[in-house]
Amino acid sequence: MRAYLSDRMGAALLMAPLLLFLVLAYAWPFLGVVKWSFTLPAPGLGQYEALLTDDLVQSVFIRTLRIAAVVTVVSVAAAYAITVVWVRGTPVQRVIAEFCILVPFWISVLTRAFGWVALLSNRGLINTWLQAIGFISEPLALVRNEFGVIVGMTHFLIPFAVFPLASSMRSLDDRVLLAARGLGSSRMRTFWSVFVPMTRSGIVGAALIVFVFSLGFFVTPAILGGGRSVMVAELIYLRIFQSPDWGLGAAISVVLVLFVGALMALLFRYVRPKQLI
């Protein structure tokens, strides 16, 4: 019993500096933001009432949820295909897939966003090429709208969805797949009826990670949206630094943090921690 208590005490002492850092760096400033939401410009719940009545704020929240949902579906689907190749492909396919997964981490989000602007703008490479071959007569609206935001965010978030999926796929017992094939199941049926259901926890983990990241995106929507597809993070920036309406910006921040916290609680409730590594 003493040894157990000693181990617990040692673990608590090791965790204490990290917990202190988190409190000072995140919890304490956040409490200040919570205070602003209840006291600026006047004490009360006026800022939270504005969240329920302000059409602009509600439209931004709806747009954010819509874009985050689309980005999550596309990112997880693309990441699933890439992960299958990375985990179960030939050695050459695995090297290529790993290269495609890791290289994006070496490029900043700002560089990637401006890269997509160069590709998708009216005078970008894609529109220029399509017009040169006579496929279109007028440039397509591929940027400064939700489409451009979704493309940029998806490109950034695919690698983050790969790792929980890879962990789930690597923990799968190959004997189950061999048994299915031995019972006469085709490759396609084995994939959809056995492989995909057995990696469901990885899919859920990847989807929640991507969705949470999508809710707080700022740089990519600001550049590729061009001010026409404002998301929650950009709205907070505008309210605090340009309006200035610190109370409403703080209230939006508090609601966003609470929503993300609820999603993270679901993540750790339904997905085993080892499947997120």
C-alpha positions as CSV (number, residue, x, y, z in Angstrom):
1,M,0.0,0.0,0.0
2,R,2.8,2.4,0.9
3,A,4.6,1.6,-2.4
4,Y,1.4,2.4,-4.3
5,L,0.9,5.7,-2.5
6,S,4.5,6.5,-3.0
7,D,4.2,5.9,-6.8
8,R,1.1,8.0,-6.9
9,M,2.8,10.8,-5.1
10,G,5.8,10.7,-7.4
11,A,3.6,10.8,-10.4
12,A,1.7,13.8,-9.0
13,L,4.9,15.6,-8.3
14,L,6.1,15.0,-11.9
15,M,2.8,16.3,-13.3
16,A,2.7,19.3,-11.1
17,P,5.0,21.6,-13.2
18,L,3.0,20.8,-16.4
19,L,-0.3,21.4,-14.6
20,L,1.0,24.7,-13.2
21,F,2.2,25.8,-16.7
22,L,-1.2,24.9,-18.2
23,V,-3.0,26.9,-15.5
24,L,-0.8,30.0,-15.9
25,A,-0.6,29.9,-19.7
26,Y,-4.2,28.8,-20.6
27,A,-6.7,28.6,-17.7
28,W,-5.8,32.0,-16.1
29,P,-6.0,34.0,-19.3
30,F,-9.2,32.2,-20.3
31,L,-10.8,33.2,-17.0
32,G,-10.0,36.8,-18.0
33,V,-11.8,36.3,-21.3
34,V,-14.8,34.8,-19.4
35,K,-14.8,37.9,-17.2
36,W,-14.9,40.2,-20.3
37,S,-17.8,38.3,-21.7
38,F,-19.9,39.2,-18.6
39,T,-18.6,42.7,-17.9
40,L,-18.0,44.4,-21.2
41,P,-19.4,46.9,-22.2
42,A,-21.8,46.5,-19.2
43,P,-22.2,43.8,-16.6
44,G,-24.7,41.1,-17.4
45,L,-25.6,38.5,-19.9
46,G,-26.1,40.9,-22.8
47,Q,-23.3,39.5,-24.9
48,Y,-24.7,36.0,-24.7
49,E,-28.1,37.2,-25.5
50,A,-26.6,38.9,-28.6
51,L,-25.3,35.5,-29.7
52,L,-28.9,34.2,-29.8
53,T,-30.3,37.3,-31.6
54,D,-27.5,38.6,-33.8
55,D,-28.1,37.3,-37.4
56,L,-24.5,37.9,-38.4
57,V,-23.1,35.9,-35.5
58,Q,-25.5,33.1,-36.1
59,S,-24.7,33.0,-39.8
60,V,-21.0,32.8,-39.1
61,F,-21.5,29.9,-36.6
62,I,-23.7,28.0,-39.2
63,R,-21.1,28.6,-41.9
64,T,-18.3,27.4,-39.6
65,L,-20.2,24.2,-38.7
66,R,-21.0,23.6,-42.4
67,I,-17.5,24.1,-43.6
68,A,-16.1,22.1,-40.7
69,A,-18.4,19.2,-41.5
70,V,-17.6,19.2,-45.2
71,V,-13.8,19.4,-44.5
72,T,-14.1,16.6,-42.0
73,V,-15.8,14.3,-44.4
74,V,-13.5,15.0,-47.3
75,S,-10.3,14.9,-45.2
76,V,-11.2,11.6,-43.4
77,A,-12.1,10.0,-46.7
78,A,-8.9,11.1,-48.4
79,A,-6.8,10.2,-45.3
80,Y,-8.4,6.7,-45.2
81,A,-7.3,6.0,-48.8
82,I,-3.8,7.3,-48.1
83,T,-3.6,5.3,-44.8
84,V,-4.6,2.1,-46.5
85,V,-1.7,2.5,-48.9
86,W,0.7,3.5,-46.1
87,V,-0.2,0.6,-43.9
88,R,-1.0,-2.2,-46.3
89,G,0.7,-1.2,-49.6
90,T,3.9,-2.5,-51.2
91,P,7.2,-1.1,-49.8
92,V,7.5,1.4,-52.6
93,Q,3.9,2.5,-52.1
94,R,4.5,2.9,-48.4
95,V,7.5,5.1,-48.9
96,I,5.6,7.3,-51.4
97,A,2.6,7.6,-49.0
98,E,4.8,8.4,-46.0
99,F,6.6,11.1,-48.0
100,C,3.2,12.6,-49.0
101,I,2.1,12.5,-45.3
102,L,5.2,14.0,-43.7
103,V,6.2,16.7,-46.3
104,P,3.2,19.0,-45.6
105,F,4.3,19.2,-41.9
106,W,7.5,21.0,-43.1
107,I,5.6,23.7,-44.9
108,S,3.9,26.5,-43.0
109,V,0.2,27.0,-43.1
110,L,0.7,30.5,-44.5
111,T,2.9,29.3,-47.4
112,R,0.3,26.6,-48.3
113,A,-2.6,29.1,-48.2
114,F,-0.8,31.5,-50.6
115,G,0.1,28.5,-52.8
116,W,-3.6,27.7,-53.2
117,V,-4.3,31.3,-54.0
118,A,-1.7,31.0,-56.8
119,L,-3.4,27.9,-58.1
120,L,-7.1,28.9,-57.7
121,S,-7.3,32.6,-58.4
122,N,-8.8,34.0,-61.6
123,R,-5.3,34.3,-63.1
124,G,-4.0,31.3,-61.3
125,L,-2.5,28.2,-62.9
126,I,-5.8,26.2,-63.0
127,N,-7.9,28.8,-64.6
128,T,-5.1,29.8,-67.0
129,W,-4.6,26.2,-68.1
130,L,-8.4,25.5,-68.5
131,Q,-8.7,28.7,-70.6
132,A,-5.7,27.8,-72.7
133,I,-7.1,24.5,-73.7
134,G,-10.5,26.0,-74.4
135,F,-12.3,24.1,-71.7
136,I,-13.7,27.4,-70.2
137,S,-14.2,30.9,-71.5
138,E,-14.4,32.7,-68.2
139,P,-12.4,32.1,-65.0
140,L,-14.0,29.8,-62.5
141,A,-14.7,31.2,-59.0
142,L,-12.4,28.9,-57.1
143,V,-11.1,31.3,-54.4
144,R,-12.5,34.0,-52.1
145,N,-15.5,31.7,-51.4
146,E,-16.3,28.6,-49.4
147,F,-14.9,26.3,-52.0
148,G,-11.4,27.8,-51.7
149,V,-11.6,27.7,-47.9
150,I,-12.6,24.0,-48.0
151,V,-9.8,23.1,-50.4
152,G,-7.1,24.8,-48.3
153,M,-8.3,23.5,-45.0
154,T,-8.7,19.9,-46.3
155,H,-5.2,20.0,-47.7
156,F,-3.8,21.1,-44.3
157,L,-5.8,18.6,-42.2
158,I,-5.5,15.4,-44.1
159,P,-2.2,14.4,-42.4
160,F,-3.7,14.9,-39.0
161,A,-6.4,12.4,-39.8
162,V,-3.9,9.8,-41.0
163,F,-2.3,9.0,-37.7
164,P,-5.4,7.8,-35.7
165,L,-6.5,5.8,-38.8
166,A,-3.0,4.2,-39.1
167,S,-3.0,3.2,-35.4
168,S,-6.4,1.6,-35.8
169,M,-5.5,-0.2,-39.0
170,R,-2.2,-1.5,-37.5
171,S,-4.0,-3.0,-34.5
172,L,-6.3,-5.0,-36.8
173,D,-5.8,-8.8,-36.7
174,D,-5.0,-10.0,-40.3
175,R,-6.3,-13.4,-39.4
176,V,-9.8,-12.0,-39.4
177,L,-9.4,-10.8,-43.0
178,L,-7.9,-14.1,-44.0
179,A,-10.9,-15.9,-42.4
180,A,-13.3,-13.7,-44.4
181,R,-11.5,-14.5,-47.7
182,G,-11.4,-18.2,-46.8
183,L,-15.2,-18.1,-46.4
184,G,-15.6,-16.9,-49.9
185,S,-15.8,-13.1,-49.4
186,S,-14.5,-11.0,-52.3
187,R,-11.8,-8.4,-51.7
188,M,-14.3,-5.5,-52.0
189,R,-16.8,-7.1,-49.6
190,T,-14.0,-8.0,-47.1
191,F,-12.9,-4.4,-47.2
192,W,-16.4,-2.8,-46.7
193,S,-17.9,-5.5,-44.4
194,V,-14.8,-6.4,-42.3
195,F,-11.9,-4.0,-42.6
196,V,-13.9,-0.7,-42.4
197,P,-16.1,-1.7,-39.5
198,M,-13.0,-2.8,-37.5
199,T,-11.4,0.6,-38.0
200,R,-14.4,2.5,-36.9
201,S,-12.8,3.9,-33.8
202,G,-10.0,5.3,-35.9
203,I,-12.5,6.9,-38.2
204,V,-14.3,8.5,-35.2
205,G,-11.1,9.7,-33.7
206,A,-9.8,11.2,-37.0
207,A,-13.2,12.9,-37.7
208,L,-13.3,14.5,-34.2
209,I,-9.7,15.7,-34.5
210,V,-10.3,17.3,-37.9
211,F,-13.6,18.8,-36.9
212,V,-12.1,20.4,-33.8
213,F,-9.2,21.8,-35.7
214,S,-11.6,23.1,-38.4
215,L,-13.6,25.1,-35.9
216,G,-10.6,27.2,-34.9
217,F,-9.0,27.8,-38.3
218,F,-8.1,31.4,-38.9
219,V,-5.2,32.0,-41.5
220,T,-6.5,29.7,-44.3
221,P,-10.2,31.0,-44.2
222,A,-8.9,34.6,-44.0
223,I,-6.7,34.3,-47.0
224,L,-8.7,31.9,-49.2
225,G,-12.1,33.3,-48.1
226,G,-11.1,36.9,-48.9
227,G,-13.5,38.2,-46.2
228,R,-16.5,36.6,-47.9
229,S,-16.5,33.3,-46.0
230,V,-15.8,34.5,-42.4
231,M,-15.5,31.8,-39.8
232,V,-15.7,32.0,-36.0
233,A,-12.0,32.5,-35.4
234,E,-11.9,35.4,-37.9
235,L,-15.1,36.9,-36.4
236,I,-13.5,36.9,-32.9
237,Y,-10.4,38.7,-34.4
238,L,-12.6,41.3,-36.1
239,R,-14.7,41.9,-32.9
240,I,-11.7,42.3,-30.6
241,F,-9.1,44.1,-32.8
242,Q,-11.2,46.0,-35.4
243,S,-14.6,46.8,-33.9
244,P,-13.6,46.8,-31.0
245,D,-16.4,44.8,-29.3
246,W,-14.4,42.9,-26.7
247,G,-17.4,41.7,-24.8
248,L,-19.0,40.0,-27.8
249,G,-15.7,38.6,-29.0
250,A,-15.1,37.2,-25.6
251,A,-18.5,35.6,-25.4
252,I,-18.0,34.0,-28.8
253,S,-14.6,32.7,-27.6
254,V,-16.1,31.2,-24.5
255,V,-18.9,29.4,-26.5
256,L,-16.3,28.1,-28.9
257,V,-14.0,26.8,-26.2
258,L,-16.9,25.1,-24.4
259,F,-18.1,23.5,-27.7
260,V,-14.6,22.2,-28.4
261,G,-14.3,20.9,-24.9
262,A,-17.5,18.9,-25.3
263,L,-16.1,17.4,-28.5
264,M,-12.8,16.5,-26.9
265,A,-14.8,14.8,-24.1
266,L,-16.5,12.7,-26.7
267,L,-13.2,11.9,-28.3
268,F,-11.7,10.5,-25.0
269,R,-15.0,8.9,-24.1
270,Y,-15.5,6.8,-27.3
271,V,-11.9,6.4,-28.6
272,R,-9.2,4.6,-26.7
273,P,-6.1,6.9,-26.2
274,K,-3.7,4.4,-27.9
275,Q,-5.7,4.8,-31.1
276,L,-4.9,8.5,-31.3
277,I,-1.1,7.9,-31.4
